[in-house]
Structure formats: structure tokens, C-alpha cells
């Protein structure tokens, strides 16, 4: 049986935690930040977790993590 390939885009964007959750970065942080509130920008600094509905799809793209 050949090895499964890891999805290149997924390996750059997602990390697996020890408990099996999928960690991701926050969106809306790269530009057009003037109109966003300080609270929104501060909360976006922290990593977030992938929603349960998408978790299985991401885990399939990362078979060896």
C-alpha cells in the first residue's frame, strides 16, 4: 500500500493538539485594520480551533499528524 500524501495547503495552515483538536490561525488580520476595533484585533491574535463540522475533513488532509 503506498503512502498517503499530506495536503500541502493544510499542513501550512493547521496544527494538531495533543488532545486531537485542530488549531488554526484567525482570519481578518492581514490588512484593512483601521476600521476594525482594538478588541477584534486583540482577540484575533490568539489561535482558534477548527469547528467540529470541519474537523474530520482537516484530519483527512493531515493523515500523519
Helices and strands as residue ranges (DSSP letters): H 8-13, E 14-16, E 22-24, H 38-44, E 48-49, H 52-61
